């Protein structure tokens, strides 16, 4: 839902997943298959360190807007979103869940 300077491939891949999921949802409608995208915001994970190693300058620009005094998401928060989506009755489709830290909405 948001593009980042210096991270064009990363941003593009996120947009691809949205389009692919929408098409897959349409193609599987009526078959009992449910397609859900979970879109996490800033999560405290190994990806943060990995991104810094790959492109330090882009990473620095990316986090310059971040407020380090505010908590980011914990991987457990994303797990709860996944559980919510899969625990719904079969007639309920959760198409997408956007999970963001409260201080950094989209």
Secondary structure, 3 states (H helix, E strand, C coil): CCCCCCCHHHHHHHHHHHHHHHHHHHHCCCCCCCCCEEEECCEECHHHHHHHHHCHHHHHHHHCCCCCCCCCEEHHHHHHHHHHHHCCCCCCCCCEEEECCCCCCC
